[in-house]
């Protein structure tokens, strides 16, 4: 059983099915994963003119179905990894037994909770600078966050964009000293400390942000900045709640795998994609681990 349907899940289903393994894939709440909310993808190999995110995932799904994968809609709400075969419970109460499991449920980007984030999704709001930064060449963007990820994204964007604002809630950066130094040395990065975003505006996508500086203090002030892109860099939440603590997780909540393979702390359970990857978070990397998890699962079943 493969739980999750992004690049990792669909790739795993293609490989397991072609290996002659009966493969059941449960798609989850968002069939196709995060990429279905992305517009043009230009960094996935094989598409010289780019490809729509939804179309890419639809193609992967069709390929899995064409080779014989059993792709089912539904959400795994709980799973029992203490017995063999493993028993997964779906929303609605149905249960599925599986000899091996590949967890490919991904990680969800954390958002501020503004209505405008949904309004401008795909129209200037992004949670991945590496994915979307190319579309903002020579433009002005803002990055929300003050940790290592935010500094990395701001630095990356500063090499593409004319100006990068960093919107930092605290009056200091939480990033490592090395990362702080990198952003401080960039002339086109401006850090707005003690600043919160309260809204976005624009008629044709994001054109600016409404900010509050020094909220709740005697020097509180409101200001607007003109931007073309708004990047969230306040972390991701791995989708592992349904596991009920049965697999070892790192301090950030990502599934720990036994390098160089994809095996987890429970024999016969493997993890692929963003749910086990706090660093890269790219579609091509997720697809690669989906392949690896499928091969690891095949070898495990053969040993049994």
MODAKA-V791331 format. One record per residue. N is the residue number from 1. BURIAL is I if it has 24 or more other ideal C-beta (glycine too) atoms within 12 Angstrom, else O. Layout:
n = (N | N)
burial = (BURIAL | BURIAL)
This chain:
n = (1 | 2 | 3 | 4 | 5 | 6 | 7 | 8 | 9 | 10 | 11 | 12 | 13 | 14 | 15 | 16 | 17 | 18 | 19 | 20 | 21 | 22 | 23 | 24 | 25 | 26 | 27 | 28 | 29 | 30 | 31 | 32 | 33 | 34 | 35 | 36 | 37 | 38 | 39 | 40 | 41 | 42 | 43 | 44 | 45 | 46 | 47 | 48 | 49 | 50 | 51 | 52 | 53 | 54 | 55 | 56 | 57 | 58 | 59 | 60 | 61 | 62 | 63 | 64 | 65 | 66 | 67 | 68 | 69 | 70 | 71 | 72 | 73 | 74 | 75 | 76 | 77 | 78 | 79 | 80 | 81 | 82 | 83 | 84 | 85 | 86 | 87 | 88 | 89 | 90 | 91 | 92 | 93 | 94 | 95 | 96 | 97 | 98 | 99 | 100 | 101 | 102 | 103 | 104 | 105 | 106 | 107 | 108 | 109 | 110 | 111 | 112 | 113 | 114 | 115 | 116 | 117 | 118 | 119 | 120 | 121 | 122 | 123 | 124 | 125 | 126 | 127 | 128 | 129 | 130 | 131 | 132 | 133 | 134 | 135 | 136 | 137 | 138 | 139 | 140 | 141 | 142 | 143 | 144 | 145 | 146 | 147 | 148 | 149 | 150 | 151 | 152 | 153 | 154 | 155 | 156 | 157 | 158 | 159 | 160 | 161 | 162 | 163 | 164 | 165 | 166 | 167 | 168 | 169 | 170 | 171 | 172 | 173 | 174 | 175 | 176 | 177 | 178 | 179 | 180 | 181 | 182 | 183 | 184 | 185 | 186 | 187 | 188 | 189 | 190 | 191 | 192 | 193 | 194 | 195 | 196 | 197 | 198 | 199 | 200 | 201 | 202 | 203 | 204 | 205 | 206 | 207 | 208 | 209 | 210 | 211 | 212 | 213 | 214 | 215 | 216 | 217 | 218 | 219 | 220 | 221 | 222 | 223 | 224 | 225 | 226 | 227 | 228 | 229 | 230 | 231 | 232 | 233 | 234 | 235 | 236 | 237 | 238 | 239 | 240 | 241 | 242 | 243 | 244 | 245 | 246 | 247 | 248 | 249 | 250 | 251 | 252 | 253 | 254 | 255 | 256 | 257 | 258 | 259 | 260 | 261 | 262 | 263 | 264 | 265 | 266 | 267 | 268 | 269 | 270 | 271 | 272 | 273 | 274 | 275 | 276 | 277 | 278 | 279 | 280 | 281 | 282 | 283 | 284 | 285 | 286 | 287 | 288 | 289 | 290 | 291 | 292 | 293 | 294 | 295 | 296 | 297 | 298 | 299 | 300 | 301 | 302 | 303 | 304)
burial = (I | I | I | I | I | I | I | I | I | I | I | I | I | I | I | I | I | O | I | O | I | O | I | I | I | I | I | I | I | O | I | I | I | I | I | I | I | I | I | O | I | I | I | I | O | O | O | O | O | O | I | O | I | O | O | I | I | O | I | I | I | O | O | I | O | O | I | O | I | O | I | I | O | I | I | I | I | O | I | I | I | O | O | O | O | I | O | I | O | I | O | O | O | O | O | I | O | I | I | I | I | I | I | I | I | I | I | I | I | O | I | I | O | I | O | I | I | O | O | I | I | I | I | I | I | I | I | I | I | I | I | I | I | I | I | I | O | O | I | I | I | I | I | I | I | I | I | I | I | I | I | I | I | I | I | I | I | I | I | I | I | O | I | I | I | I | I | I | I | O | O | O | I | O | I | O | O | O | I | I | O | I | I | O | O | I | O | O | I | I | I | I | O | O | I | I | I | I | I | I | I | O | O | O | I | I | I | I | I | I | I | I | I | O | O | O | O | O | O | O | O | O | O | O | I | I | I | I | I | I | I | I | I | I | I | I | O | I | I | I | O | I | I | O | O | I | I | O | I | O | O | O | I | I | I | I | I | O | O | O | O | I | I | I | O | I | O | I | I | I | I | I | I | I | I | I | I | I | O | I | I | I | I | I | I | I | I | I | I | I | I | I | I | I | I | I | I | I | O | I | I | O | O | O)
